[in-house]
C-alpha cells in the first residue's frame, strides 16, 4: 500500500518494525487475493486493521489510522459482497 509507505516517510508511523509488520500483512493479503483465497485475504486484512488500531497513538499517530483502516475495510467489504 503506497499510502503506508508515505505514512512511514512522514513519521506518522514512528517505528520501522511496526511499518514492516504492517507491510508484511498487506503483502500476505495481496498474495492470498491473487490466489483467489477470499477468506484468507479477509483474515489478513482484519489482522492488519487490528494492528493499526493497537498502535494508534503509540507508534502510529492517531490522525494517521483512519486511511489505512478505511482502505482495508473497503477491500473486505468488496470481497464479502462483490
mmCIF file of the N, C-alpha and C atoms, coordinates in Angstrom:
data_MODEL
# 
_entry.id   MODEL 
# 
loop_
_atom_site.group_PDB 
_atom_site.id 
_atom_site.type_symbol 
_atom_site.label_atom_id 
_atom_site.label_alt_id 
_atom_site.label_comp_id 
_atom_site.label_asym_id 
_atom_site.label_entity_id 
_atom_site.label_seq_id 
_atom_site.pdbx_PDB_ins_code 
_atom_site.Cartn_x 
_atom_site.Cartn_y 
_atom_site.Cartn_z 
_atom_site.occupancy 
_atom_site.B_iso_or_equiv 
_atom_site.pdbx_formal_charge 
_atom_site.auth_seq_id 
_atom_site.auth_comp_id 
_atom_site.auth_asym_id 
_atom_site.auth_atom_id 
_atom_site.pdbx_PDB_model_num 
ATOM 1   N N  . UNK A 1 1  ? 0.852   -1.171  0.000  1.00 0.00 ? 1  UNK A N  1 
ATOM 2   C CA . UNK A 1 1  ? 0.000   0.000   0.000  1.00 0.00 ? 1  UNK A CA 1 
ATOM 3   C C  . UNK A 1 1  ? 0.900   1.237   0.000  1.00 0.00 ? 1  UNK A C  1 
ATOM 4   N N  . UNK A 1 2  ? 0.898   1.985   -1.089 1.00 0.00 ? 2  UNK A N  1 
ATOM 5   C CA . UNK A 1 2  ? 1.755   3.167   -1.162 1.00 0.00 ? 2  UNK A CA 1 
ATOM 6   C C  . UNK A 1 2  ? 1.502   4.153   -0.027 1.00 0.00 ? 2  UNK A C  1 
ATOM 7   N N  . UNK A 1 3  ? 0.258   4.254   0.405  1.00 0.00 ? 3  UNK A N  1 
ATOM 8   C CA . UNK A 1 3  ? -0.072  5.173   1.497  1.00 0.00 ? 3  UNK A CA 1 
ATOM 9   C C  . UNK A 1 3  ? 0.624   4.808   2.792  1.00 0.00 ? 3  UNK A C  1 
ATOM 10  N N  . UNK A 1 4  ? 0.826   3.525   3.022  1.00 0.00 ? 4  UNK A N  1 
ATOM 11  C CA . UNK A 1 4  ? 1.517   3.071   4.223  1.00 0.00 ? 4  UNK A CA 1 
ATOM 12  C C  . UNK A 1 4  ? 2.962   3.568   4.208  1.00 0.00 ? 4  UNK A C  1 
ATOM 13  N N  . UNK A 1 5  ? 3.612   3.466   3.068  1.00 0.00 ? 5  UNK A N  1 
ATOM 14  C CA . UNK A 1 5  ? 4.999   3.963   2.936  1.00 0.00 ? 5  UNK A CA 1 
ATOM 15  C C  . UNK A 1 5  ? 5.039   5.459   3.169  1.00 0.00 ? 5  UNK A C  1 
ATOM 16  N N  . UNK A 1 6  ? 4.061   6.156   2.629  1.00 0.00 ? 6  UNK A N  1 
ATOM 17  C CA . UNK A 1 6  ? 4.006   7.605   2.815  1.00 0.00 ? 6  UNK A CA 1 
ATOM 18  C C  . UNK A 1 6  ? 3.868   7.955   4.293  1.00 0.00 ? 6  UNK A C  1 
ATOM 19  N N  . UNK A 1 7  ? 3.006   7.208   5.008  1.00 0.00 ? 7  UNK A N  1 
ATOM 20  C CA . UNK A 1 7  ? 2.833   7.460   6.441  1.00 0.00 ? 7  UNK A CA 1 
ATOM 21  C C  . UNK A 1 7  ? 4.140   7.245   7.194  1.00 0.00 ? 7  UNK A C  1 
ATOM 22  N N  . UNK A 1 8  ? 4.887   6.234   6.803  1.00 0.00 ? 8  UNK A N  1 
ATOM 23  C CA . UNK A 1 8  ? 6.186   5.991   7.432  1.00 0.00 ? 8  UNK A CA 1 
ATOM 24  C C  . UNK A 1 8  ? 7.164   7.114   7.082  1.00 0.00 ? 8  UNK A C  1 
ATOM 25  N N  . UNK A 1 9  ? 7.216   7.496   5.822  1.00 0.00 ? 9  UNK A N  1 
ATOM 26  C CA . UNK A 1 9  ? 8.119   8.558   5.389  1.00 0.00 ? 9  UNK A CA 1 
ATOM 27  C C  . UNK A 1 9  ? 7.806   9.882   6.079  1.00 0.00 ? 9  UNK A C  1 
ATOM 28  N N  . UNK A 1 10 ? 6.535   10.114  6.392  1.00 0.00 ? 10 UNK A N  1 
ATOM 29  C CA . UNK A 1 10 ? 6.119   11.347  7.062  1.00 0.00 ? 10 UNK A CA 1 
ATOM 30  C C  . UNK A 1 10 ? 6.197   11.226  8.588  1.00 0.00 ? 10 UNK A C  1 
ATOM 31  N N  . UNK A 1 11 ? 6.761   10.122  9.067  1.00 0.00 ? 11 UNK A N  1 
ATOM 32  C CA . UNK A 1 11 ? 6.935   9.859   10.506 1.00 0.00 ? 11 UNK A CA 1 
ATOM 33  C C  . UNK A 1 11 ? 5.609   9.734   11.254 1.00 0.00 ? 11 UNK A C  1 
ATOM 34  N N  . UNK A 1 12 ? 4.545   9.415   10.529 1.00 0.00 ? 12 UNK A N  1 
ATOM 35  C CA . UNK A 1 12 ? 3.265   9.151   11.186 1.00 0.00 ? 12 UNK A CA 1 
ATOM 36  C C  . UNK A 1 12 ? 3.228   7.715   11.701 1.00 0.00 ? 12 UNK A C  1 
ATOM 37  N N  . UNK A 1 13 ? 4.078   6.870   11.132 1.00 0.00 ? 13 UNK A N  1 
ATOM 38  C CA . UNK A 1 13 ? 4.400   5.561   11.696 1.00 0.00 ? 13 UNK A CA 1 
ATOM 39  C C  . UNK A 1 13 ? 5.842   5.714   12.155 1.00 0.00 ? 13 UNK A C  1 
ATOM 40  N N  . UNK A 1 14 ? 6.054   5.667   13.464 1.00 0.00 ? 14 UNK A N  1 
ATOM 41  C CA . UNK A 1 14 ? 7.344   6.066   14.012 1.00 0.00 ? 14 UNK A CA 1 
ATOM 42  C C  . UNK A 1 14 ? 8.319   4.915   14.231 1.00 0.00 ? 14 UNK A C  1 
ATOM 43  N N  . UNK A 1 15 ? 7.891   3.705   13.969 1.00 0.00 ? 15 UNK A N  1 
ATOM 44  C CA . UNK A 1 15 ? 8.731   2.553   14.266 1.00 0.00 ? 15 UNK A CA 1 
ATOM 45  C C  . UNK A 1 15 ? 8.844   1.692   13.013 1.00 0.00 ? 15 UNK A C  1 
ATOM 46  N N  . UNK A 1 16 ? 10.073  1.454   12.571 1.00 0.00 ? 16 UNK A N  1 
ATOM 47  C CA . UNK A 1 16 ? 10.280  0.678   11.340 1.00 0.00 ? 16 UNK A CA 1 
ATOM 48  C C  . UNK A 1 16 ? 9.772   -0.748  11.480 1.00 0.00 ? 16 UNK A C  1 
ATOM 49  N N  . UNK A 1 17 ? 9.888   -1.337  12.667 1.00 0.00 ? 17 UNK A N  1 
ATOM 50  C CA . UNK A 1 17 ? 9.384   -2.693  12.895 1.00 0.00 ? 17 UNK A CA 1 
ATOM 51  C C  . UNK A 1 17 ? 7.877   -2.768  12.720 1.00 0.00 ? 17 UNK A C  1 
ATOM 52  N N  . UNK A 1 18 ? 7.164   -1.766  13.214 1.00 0.00 ? 18 UNK A N  1 
ATOM 53  C CA . UNK A 1 18 ? 5.703   -1.713  13.043 1.00 0.00 ? 18 UNK A CA 1 
ATOM 54  C C  . UNK A 1 18 ? 5.369   -1.549  11.567 1.00 0.00 ? 18 UNK A C  1 
ATOM 55  N N  . UNK A 1 19 ? 6.079   -0.646  10.902 1.00 0.00 ? 19 UNK A N  1 
ATOM 56  C CA . UNK A 1 19 ? 5.861   -0.461  9.459  1.00 0.00 ? 19 UNK A CA 1 
ATOM 57  C C  . UNK A 1 19 ? 6.076   -1.779  8.718  1.00 0.00 ? 19 UNK A C  1 
ATOM 58  N N  . UNK A 1 20 ? 7.183   -2.451  9.009  1.00 0.00 ? 20 UNK A N  1 
ATOM 59  C CA . UNK A 1 20 ? 7.481   -3.716  8.325  1.00 0.00 ? 20 UNK A CA 1 
ATOM 60  C C  . UNK A 1 20 ? 6.415   -4.771  8.602  1.00 0.00 ? 20 UNK A C  1 
ATOM 61  N N  . UNK A 1 21 ? 5.935   -4.838  9.831  1.00 0.00 ? 21 UNK A N  1 
ATOM 62  C CA . UNK A 1 21 ? 4.892   -5.798  10.191 1.00 0.00 ? 21 UNK A CA 1 
ATOM 63  C C  . UNK A 1 21 ? 3.611   -5.528  9.411  1.00 0.00 ? 21 UNK A C  1 
ATOM 64  N N  . UNK A 1 22 ? 3.222   -4.261  9.349  1.00 0.00 ? 22 UNK A N  1 
ATOM 65  C CA . UNK A 1 22 ? 2.009   -3.899  8.606  1.00 0.00 ? 22 UNK A CA 1 
ATOM 66  C C  . UNK A 1 22 ? 2.182   -4.170  7.114  1.00 0.00 ? 22 UNK A C  1 
ATOM 67  N N  . UNK A 1 23 ? 3.340   -3.824  6.591  1.00 0.00 ? 23 UNK A N  1 
ATOM 68  C CA . UNK A 1 23 ? 3.617   -4.056  5.175  1.00 0.00 ? 23 UNK A CA 1 
ATOM 69  C C  . UNK A 1 23 ? 3.569   -5.556  4.857  1.00 0.00 ? 23 UNK A C  1 
ATOM 70  N N  . UNK A 1 24 ? 4.114   -6.366  5.752  1.00 0.00 ? 24 UNK A N  1 
ATOM 71  C CA . UNK A 1 24 ? 4.104   -7.817  5.550  1.00 0.00 ? 24 UNK A CA 1 
ATOM 72  C C  . UNK A 1 24 ? 2.673   -8.358  5.561  1.00 0.00 ? 24 UNK A C  1 
ATOM 73  N N  . UNK A 1 25 ? 1.838   -7.835  6.455  1.00 0.00 ? 25 UNK A N  1 
ATOM 74  C CA . UNK A 1 25 ? 0.432   -8.261  6.490  1.00 0.00 ? 25 UNK A CA 1 
ATOM 75  C C  . UNK A 1 25 ? -0.265  -7.910  5.180  1.00 0.00 ? 25 UNK A C  1 
ATOM 76  N N  . UNK A 1 26 ? -0.005  -6.717  4.681  1.00 0.00 ? 26 UNK A N  1 
ATOM 77  C CA . UNK A 1 26 ? -0.625  -6.315  3.415  1.00 0.00 ? 26 UNK A CA 1 
ATOM 78  C C  . UNK A 1 26 ? -0.112  -7.155  2.254  1.00 0.00 ? 26 UNK A C  1 
ATOM 79  N N  . UNK A 1 27 ? 1.170   -7.464  2.253  1.00 0.00 ? 27 UNK A N  1 
ATOM 80  C CA . UNK A 1 27 ? 1.721   -8.304  1.185  1.00 0.00 ? 27 UNK A CA 1 
ATOM 81  C C  . UNK A 1 27 ? 1.097   -9.696  1.238  1.00 0.00 ? 27 UNK A C  1 
ATOM 82  N N  . UNK A 1 28 ? 0.913   -10.219 2.447  1.00 0.00 ? 28 UNK A N  1 
ATOM 83  C CA . UNK A 1 28 ? 0.259   -11.518 2.600  1.00 0.00 ? 28 UNK A CA 1 
ATOM 84  C C  . UNK A 1 28 ? -1.177  -11.484 2.097  1.00 0.00 ? 28 UNK A C  1 
ATOM 85  N N  . UNK A 1 29 ? -1.879  -10.379 2.377  1.00 0.00 ? 29 UNK A N  1 
ATOM 86  C CA . UNK A 1 29 ? -3.251  -10.231 1.889  1.00 0.00 ? 29 UNK A CA 1 
ATOM 87  C C  . UNK A 1 29 ? -3.275  -10.176 0.365  1.00 0.00 ? 29 UNK A C  1 
ATOM 88  N N  . UNK A 1 30 ? -2.337  -9.452  -0.218 1.00 0.00 ? 30 UNK A N  1 
ATOM 89  C CA . UNK A 1 30 ? -2.260  -9.374  -1.682 1.00 0.00 ? 30 UNK A CA 1 
ATOM 90  C C  . UNK A 1 30 ? -1.958  -10.740 -2.283 1.00 0.00 ? 30 UNK A C  1 
ATOM 91  N N  . UNK A 1 31 ? -1.022  -11.469 -1.678 1.00 0.00 ? 31 UNK A N  1 
ATOM 92  C CA . UNK A 1 31 ? -0.682  -12.805 -2.180 1.00 0.00 ? 31 UNK A CA 1 
ATOM 93  C C  . UNK A 1 31 ? -1.899  -13.727 -2.157 1.00 0.00 ? 31 UNK A C  1 
ATOM 94  N N  . UNK A 1 32 ? -2.650  -13.704 -1.049 1.00 0.00 ? 32 UNK A N  1 
ATOM 95  C CA . UNK A 1 32 ? -3.832  -14.571 -0.964 1.00 0.00 ? 32 UNK A CA 1 
ATOM 96  C C  . UNK A 1 32 ? -4.929  -14.101 -1.917 1.00 0.00 ? 32 UNK A C  1 
ATOM 97  N N  . UNK A 1 33 ? -5.041  -12.786 -2.114 1.00 0.00 ? 33 UNK A N  1 
ATOM 98  C CA . UNK A 1 33 ? -6.017  -12.260 -3.064 1.00 0.00 ? 33 UNK A CA 1 
ATOM 99  C C  . UNK A 1 33 ? -5.706  -12.742 -4.477 1.00 0.00 ? 33 UNK A C  1 
ATOM 100 N N  . UNK A 1 34 ? -4.434  -12.699 -4.834 1.00 0.00 ? 34 UNK A N  1 
ATOM 101 C CA . UNK A 1 34 ? -4.031  -13.145 -6.169 1.00 0.00 ? 34 UNK A CA 1 
ATOM 102 C C  . UNK A 1 34 ? -4.276  -14.639 -6.370 1.00 0.00 ? 34 UNK A C  1 
ATOM 103 N N  . UNK A 1 35 ? -4.320  -15.396 -5.288 1.00 0.00 ? 35 UNK A N  1 
ATOM 104 C CA . UNK A 1 35 ? -4.613  -16.830 -5.357 1.00 0.00 ? 35 UNK A CA 1 
ATOM 105 C C  . UNK A 1 35 ? -6.114  -17.099 -5.220 1.00 0.00 ? 35 UNK A C  1 
ATOM 106 N N  . UNK A 1 36 ? -6.886  -16.025 -5.210 1.00 0.00 ? 36 UNK A N  1 
ATOM 107 C CA . UNK A 1 36 ? -8.353  -16.112 -5.092 1.00 0.00 ? 36 UNK A CA 1 
ATOM 108 C C  . UNK A 1 36 ? -8.790  -16.789 -3.799 1.00 0.00 ? 36 UNK A C  1 
ATOM 109 N N  . UNK A 1 37 ? -8.072  -16.498 -2.725 1.00 0.00 ? 37 UNK A N  1 
ATOM 110 C CA . UNK A 1 37 ? -8.387  -17.025 -1.401 1.00 0.00 ? 37 UNK A CA 1 
ATOM 111 C C  . UNK A 1 37 ? -9.051  -15.906 -0.594 1.00 0.00 ? 37 UNK A C  1 
ATOM 112 N N  . UNK A 1 38 ? -10.314 -15.658 -0.892 1.00 0.00 ? 38 UNK A N  1 
ATOM 113 C CA . UNK A 1 38 ? -11.026 -14.535 -0.306 1.00 0.00 ? 38 UNK A CA 1 
ATOM 114 C C  . UNK A 1 38 ? -11.061 -14.551 1.206  1.00 0.00 ? 38 UNK A C  1 
ATOM 115 N N  . UNK A 1 39 ? -11.360 -15.687 1.810  1.00 0.00 ? 39 UNK A N  1 
ATOM 116 C CA . UNK A 1 39 ? -11.453 -15.764 3.269  1.00 0.00 ? 39 UNK A CA 1 
ATOM 117 C C  . UNK A 1 39 ? -10.098 -15.499 3.919  1.00 0.00 ? 39 UNK A C  1 
ATOM 118 N N  . UNK A 1 40 ? -9.049  -16.012 3.312  1.00 0.00 ? 40 UNK A N  1 
ATOM 119 C CA . UNK A 1 40 ? -7.699  -15.786 3.839  1.00 0.00 ? 40 UNK A CA 1 
ATOM 120 C C  . UNK A 1 40 ? -7.345  -14.305 3.715  1.00 0.00 ? 40 UNK A C  1 
ATOM 121 N N  . UNK A 1 41 ? -7.681  -13.711 2.601  1.00 0.00 ? 41 UNK A N  1 
ATOM 122 C CA . UNK A 1 41 ? -7.420  -12.280 2.394  1.00 0.00 ? 41 UNK A CA 1 
ATOM 123 C C  . UNK A 1 41 ? -8.132  -11.457 3.455  1.00 0.00 ? 41 UNK A C  1 
ATOM 124 N N  . UNK A 1 42 ? -9.380  -11.772 3.709  1.00 0.00 ? 42 UNK A N  1 
ATOM 125 C CA . UNK A 1 42 ? -10.146 -11.042 4.726  1.00 0.00 ? 42 UNK A CA 1 
ATOM 126 C C  . UNK A 1 42 ? -9.492  -11.193 6.092  1.00 0.00 ? 42 UNK A C  1 
ATOM 127 N N  . UNK A 1 43 ? -9.088  -12.402 6.448  1.00 0.00 ? 43 UNK A N  1 
ATOM 128 C CA . UNK A 1 43 ? -8.436  -12.619 7.748  1.00 0.00 ? 43 UNK A CA 1 
ATOM 129 C C  . UNK A 1 43 ? -7.156  -11.797 7.876  1.00 0.00 ? 43 UNK A C  1 
ATOM 130 N N  . UNK A 1 44 ? -6.375  -11.755 6.820  1.00 0.00 ? 44 UNK A N  1 
ATOM 131 C CA . UNK A 1 44 ? -5.124  -10.995 6.852  1.00 0.00 ? 44 UNK A CA 1 
ATOM 132 C C  . UNK A 1 44 ? -5.398  -9.494  6.951  1.00 0.00 ? 44 UNK A C  1 
ATOM 133 N N  . UNK A 1 45 ? -6.411  -9.016  6.264  1.00 0.00 ? 45 UNK A N  1 
ATOM 134 C CA . UNK A 1 45 ? -6.756  -7.599  6.354  1.00 0.00 ? 45 UNK A CA 1 
ATOM 135 C C  . UNK A 1 45 ? -7.321  -7.246  7.721  1.00 0.00 ? 45 UNK A C  1 
ATOM 136 N N  . UNK A 1 46 ? -8.082  -8.156  8.304  1.00 0.00 ? 46 UNK A N  1 
ATOM 137 C CA . UNK A 1 46 ? -8.589  -7.914  9.662  1.00 0.00 ? 46 UNK A CA 1 
ATOM 138 C C  . UNK A 1 46 ? -7.444  -7.862  10.668 1.00 0.00 ? 46 UNK A C  1 
ATOM 139 N N  . UNK A 1 47 ? -6.438  -8.703  10.491 1.00 0.00 ? 47 UNK A N  1 
ATOM 140 C CA . UNK A 1 47 ? -5.254  -8.665  11.357 1.00 0.00 ? 47 UNK A CA 1 
ATOM 141 C C  . UNK A 1 47 ? -4.514  -7.334  11.177 1.00 0.00 ? 47 UNK A C  1 
ATOM 142 N N  . UNK A 1 48 ? -4.442  -6.865  9.940  1.00 0.00 ? 48 UNK A N  1 
ATOM 143 C CA . UNK A 1 48 ? -3.831  -5.566  9.655  1.00 0.00 ? 48 UNK A CA 1 
ATOM 144 C C  . UNK A 1 48 ? -4.583  -4.455  10.391 1.00 0.00 ? 48 UNK A C  1 
ATOM 145 N N  . UNK A 1 49 ? -5.901  -4.464  10.282 1.00 0.00 ? 49 UNK A N  1 
ATOM 146 C CA . UNK A 1 49 ? -6.717  -3.434  10.944 1.00 0.00 ? 49 UNK A CA 1 
ATOM 147 C C  . UNK A 1 49 ? -6.495  -3.470  12.454 1.00 0.00 ? 49 UNK A C  1 
ATOM 148 N N  . UNK A 1 50 ? -6.481  -4.648  13.033 1.00 0.00 ? 50 UNK A N  1 
ATOM 149 C CA . UNK A 1 50 ? -6.285  -4.763  14.492 1.00 0.00 ? 50 UNK A CA 1 
ATOM 150 C C  . UNK A 1 50 ? -4.927  -4.224  14.912 1.00 0.00 ? 50 UNK A C  1 
ATOM 151 N N  . UNK A 1 51 ? -3.892  -4.489  14.128 1.00 0.00 ? 51 UNK A N  1 
ATOM 152 C CA . UNK A 1 51 ? -2.570  -3.972  14.481 1.00 0.00 ? 51 UNK A CA 1 
ATOM 153 C C  . UNK A 1 51 ? -2.536  -2.451  14.363 1.00 0.00 ? 51 UNK A C  1 
ATOM 154 N N  . UNK A 1 52 ? -3.144  -1.910  13.314 1.00 0.00 ? 52 UNK A N  1 
ATOM 155 C CA . UNK A 1 52 ? -3.201  -0.452  13.177 1.00 0.00 ? 52 UNK A CA 1 
ATOM 156 C C  . UNK A 1 52 ? -3.926  0.145   14.380 1.00 0.00 ? 52 UNK A C  1 
ATOM 157 N N  . UNK A 1 53 ? -5.062  -0.425  14.750 1.00 0.00 ? 53 UNK A N  1 
ATOM 158 C CA . UNK A 1 53 ? -5.813  0.076   15.900 1.00 0.00 ? 53 UNK A CA 1 
ATOM 159 C C  . UNK A 1 53 ? -4.991  -0.011  17.187 1.00 0.00 ? 53 UNK A C  1 
ATOM 160 N N  . UNK A 1 54 ? -4.286  -1.113  17.361 1.00 0.00 ? 54 UNK A N  1 
ATOM 161 C CA . UNK A 1 54 ? -3.478  -1.306  18.567 1.00 0.00 ? 54 UNK A CA 1 
ATOM 162 C C  . UNK A 1 54 ? -2.339  -0.291  18.659 1.00 0.00 ? 54 UNK A C  1 
ATOM 163 N N  . UNK A 1 55 ? -1.831  0.143   17.519 1.00 0.00 ? 55 UNK A N  1 
ATOM 164 C CA . UNK A 1 55 ? -0.702  1.071   17.506 1.00 0.00 ? 55 UNK A CA 1 
ATOM 165 C C  . UNK A 1 55 ? -1.136  2.534   17.446 1.00 0.00 ? 55 UNK A C  1 
ATOM 166 N N  . UNK A 1 56 ? -2.436  2.775   17.335 1.00 0.00 ? 56 UNK A N  1 
ATOM 167 C CA . UNK A 1 56 ? -2.945  4.143   17.272 1.00 0.00 ? 56 UNK A CA 1 
ATOM 168 C C  . UNK A 1 56 ? -2.564  4.903   18.544 1.00 0.00 ? 56 UNK A C  1 
ATOM 169 N N  . UNK A 1 57 ? -1.898  6.023   18.354 1.00 0.00 ? 57 UNK A N  1 
ATOM 170 C CA . UNK A 1 57 ? -1.458  6.830   19.488 1.00 0.00 ? 57 UNK A CA 1 
ATOM 171 C C  . UNK A 1 57 ? -0.162  6.344   20.105 1.00 0.00 ? 57 UNK A C  1 
ATOM 172 N N  . UNK A 1 58 ? 0.335   5.195   19.664 1.00 0.00 ? 58 UNK A N  1 
ATOM 173 C CA . UNK A 1 58 ? 1.617   4.679   20.147 1.00 0.00 ? 58 UNK A CA 1 
ATOM 174 C C  . UNK A 1 58 ? 2.676   4.903   19.071 1.00 0.00 ? 58 UNK A C  1 
ATOM 175 N N  . UNK A 1 59 ? 2.743   3.982   18.112 1.00 0.00 ? 59 UNK A N  1 
ATOM 176 C CA . UNK A 1 59 ? 3.715   4.114   17.025 1.00 0.00 ? 59 UNK A CA 1 
ATOM 177 C C  . UNK A 1 59 ? 3.080   4.601   15.730 1.00 0.00 ? 59 UNK A C  1 
ATOM 178 N N  . UNK A 1 60 ? 1.777   4.810   15.763 1.00 0.00 ? 60 UNK A N  1 
ATOM 179 C CA . UNK A 1 60 ? 1.072   5.415   14.628 1.00 0.00 ? 60 UNK A CA 1 
ATOM 180 C C  . UNK A 1 60 ? 0.282   6.587   15.194 1.00 0.00 ? 60 UNK A C  1 
ATOM 181 N N  . UNK A 1 61 ? 0.470   7.758   14.604 1.00 0.00 ? 61 UNK A N  1 
ATOM 182 C CA . UNK A 1 61 ? -0.255  8.914   15.113 1.00 0.00 ? 61 UNK A CA 1 
ATOM 183 C C  . UNK A 1 61 ? -1.758  8.693   14.970 1.00 0.00 ? 61 UNK A C  1 
ATOM 184 N N  . UNK A 1 62 ? -2.501  9.195   15.930 1.00 0.00 ? 62 UNK A N  1 
ATOM 185 C CA . UNK A 1 62 ? -3.949  8.977   15.955 1.00 0.00 ? 62 UNK A CA 1 
ATOM 186 C C  . UNK A 1 62 ? -4.622  9.479   14.681 1.00 0.00 ? 62 UNK A C  1 
ATOM 187 N N  . UNK A 1 63 ? -4.102  10.557  14.094 1.00 0.00 ? 63 UNK A N  1 
ATOM 188 C CA . UNK A 1 63 ? -4.717  11.096  12.876 1.00 0.00 ? 63 UNK A CA 1 
ATOM 189 C C  . UNK A 1 63 ? -4.377  10.281  11.631 1.00 0.00 ? 63 UNK A C  1 
ATOM 190 N N  . UNK A 1 64 ? -3.432  9.345   11.744 1.00 0.00 ? 64 UNK A N  1 
ATOM 191 C CA . UNK A 1 64 ? -2.998  8.581   10.569 1.00 0.00 ? 64 UNK A CA 1 
ATOM 192 C C  . UNK A 1 64 ? -3.651  7.214   10.452 1.00 0.00 ? 64 UNK A C  1 
ATOM 193 N N  . UNK A 1 65 ? -4.464  6.815   11.409 1.00 0.00 ? 65 UNK A N  1 
ATOM 194 C CA . UNK A 1 65 ? -5.019  5.460   11.365 1.00 0.00 ? 65 UNK A CA 1 
ATOM 195 C C  . UNK A 1 65 ? -6.244  5.339   10.468 1.00 0.00 ? 65 UNK A C  1 
ATOM 196 N N  . UNK A 1 66 ? -6.930  6.413   10.232 1.00 0.00 ? 66 UNK A N  1 
ATOM 197 C CA . UNK A 1 66 ? -8.194  6.358   9.500  1.00 0.00 ? 66 UNK A CA 1 
ATOM 198 C C  . UNK A 1 66 ? -8.048  5.822   8.080  1.00 0.00 ? 66 UNK A C  1 
ATOM 199 N N  . UNK A 1 67 ? -7.104  6.348   7.334  1.00 0.00 ? 67 UNK A N  1 
ATOM 200 C CA . UNK A 1 67 ? -6.973  5.970   5.922  1.00 0.00 ? 67 UNK A CA 1 
ATOM 201 C C  . UNK A 1 67 ? -6.614  4.495   5.729  1.00 0.00 ? 67 UNK A C  1 
ATOM 202 N N  . UNK A 1 68 ? -5.576  3.960   6.394  1.00 0.00 ? 68 UNK A N  1 
ATOM 203 C CA . UNK A 1 68 ? -5.274  2.542   6.152  1.00 0.00 ? 68 UNK A CA 1 
ATOM 204 C C  . UNK A 1 68 ? -6.397  1.609   6.597  1.00 0.00 ? 68 UNK A C  1 
ATOM 205 N N  . UNK A 1 69 ? -7.086  1.966   7.675  1.00 0.00 ? 69 UNK A N  1 
ATOM 206 C CA . UNK A 1 69 ? -8.209  1.134   8.122  1.00 0.00 ? 69 UNK A CA 1 
ATOM 207 C C  . UNK A 1 69 ? -9.340  1.204   7.108  1.00 0.00 ? 69 UNK A C  1 
ATOM 208 N N  . UNK A 1 70 ? -9.654  2.401   6.637  1.00 0.00 ? 70 UNK A N  1 
ATOM 209 C CA . UNK A 1 70 ? -10.739 2.558   5.662  1.00 0.00 ? 70 UNK A CA 1 
ATOM 210 C C  . UNK A 1 70 ? -10.421 1.810   4.366  1.00 0.00 ? 70 UNK A C  1 
ATOM 211 N N  . UNK A 1 71 ? -9.177  1.879   3.922  1.00 0.00 ? 71 UNK A N  1 
ATOM 212 C CA . UNK A 1 71 ? -8.795  1.172   2.690  1.00 0.00 ? 71 UNK A CA 1 
ATOM 213 C C  . UNK A 1 71 ? -8.938  -0.336  2.855  1.00 0.00 ? 71 UNK A C  1 
ATOM 214 N N  . UNK A 1 72 ? -8.444  -0.860  3.969  1.00 0.00 ? 72 UNK A N  1 
ATOM 215 C CA . UNK A 1 72 ? -8.534  -2.304  4.216  1.00 0.00 ? 72 UNK A CA 1 
ATOM 216 C C  . UNK A 1 72 ? -9.991  -2.731  4.346  1.00 0.00 ? 72 UNK A C  1 
ATOM 217 N N  . UNK A 1 73 ? -10.793 -1.929  5.042  1.00 0.00 ? 73 UNK A N  1 
ATOM 218 C CA . UNK A 1 73 ? -12.201 -2.272  5.218  1.00 0.00 ? 73 UNK A CA 1 
ATOM 219 C C  . UNK A 1 73 ? -12.945 -2.241  3.894  1.00 0.00 ? 73 UNK A C  1 
ATOM 220 N N  . UNK A 1 74 ? -12.585 -1.315  3.012  1.00 0.00 ? 74 UNK A N  1 
ATOM 221 C CA . UNK A 1 74 ? -13.205 -1.243  1.691  1.00 0.00 ? 74 UNK A CA 1 
ATOM 222 C C  . UNK A 1 74 ? -12.972 -2.537  0.921  1.00 0.00 ? 74 UNK A C  1 
ATOM 223 N N  . UNK A 1 75 ? -11.745 -3.053  0.976  1.00 0.00 ? 75 UNK A N  1 
ATOM 224 C CA . UNK A 1 75 ? -11.437 -4.305  0.281  1.00 0.00 ? 75 UNK A CA 1 
ATOM 225 C C  . UNK A 1 75 ? -12.222 -5.455  0.902  1.00 0.00 ? 75 UNK A C  1 
ATOM 226 N N  . UNK A 1 76 ? -12.266 -5.501  2.227  1.00 0.00 ? 76 UNK A N  1 
ATOM 227 C CA . UNK A 1 76 ? -13.041 -6.553  2.912  1.00 0.00 ? 76 UNK A CA 1 
ATOM 228 C C  . UNK A 1 76 ? -14.501 -6.505  2.472  1.00 0.00 ? 76 UNK A C  1 
ATOM 229 N N  . UNK A 1 77 ? -15.083 -5.317  2.514  1.00 0.00 ? 77 UNK A N  1 
ATOM 230 C CA . UNK A 1 77 ? -16.493 -5.171  2.125  1.00 0.00 ? 77 UNK A CA 1 
ATOM 231 C C  . UNK A 1 77 ? -16.720 -5.601  0.687  1.00 0.00 ? 77 UNK A C  1 
ATOM 232 N N  . UNK A 1 78 ? -15.785 -5.268  -0.183 1.00 0.00 ? 78 UNK A N  1 
ATOM 233 C CA . UNK A 1 78 ? -15.915 -5.659  -1.589 1.00 0.00 ? 78 UNK A CA 1 
ATOM 234 C C  . UNK A 1 78 ? -15.813 -7.178  -1.753 1.00 0.00 ? 78 UNK A C  1 
ATOM 235 N N  . UNK A 1 79 ? -14.964 -7.815  -0.972 1.00 0.00 ? 79 UNK A N  1 
ATOM 236 C CA . UNK A 1 79 ? -14.843 -9.273  -1.055 1.00 0.00 ? 79 UNK A CA 1 
ATOM 237 C C  . UNK A 1 79 ? -16.071 -9.987  -0.492 1.00 0.00 ? 79 UNK A C  1 
ATOM 238 N N  . UNK A 1 80 ? -16.676 -9.398  0.514  1.00 0.00 ? 80 UNK A N  1 
ATOM 239 C CA . UNK A 1 80 ? -17.855 -10.007 1.133  1.00 0.00 ? 80 UNK A CA 1 
ATOM 240 C C  . UNK A 1 80 ? -19.059 -9.899  0.214  1.00 0.00 ? 80 UNK A C  1 
ATOM 241 N N  . UNK A 1 81 ? -19.226 -8.753  -0.408 1.00 0.00 ? 81 UNK A N  1 
ATOM 242 C CA . UNK A 1 81 ? -20.382 -8.567  -1.284 1.00 0.00 ? 81 UNK A CA 1 
ATOM 243 C C  . UNK A 1 81 ? -19.952 -7.968  -2.611 1.00 0.00 ? 81 UNK A C  1 
ATOM 244 N N  . UNK A 1 82 ? -19.429 -8.801  -3.495 1.00 0.00 ? 82 UNK A N  1 
ATOM 245 C CA . UNK A 1 82 ? -18.950 -8.295  -4.783 1.00 0.00 ? 82 UNK A CA 1 
ATOM 246 C C  . UNK A 1 82 ? -20.068 -7.779  -5.679 1.00 0.00 ? 82 UNK A C  1 
# 
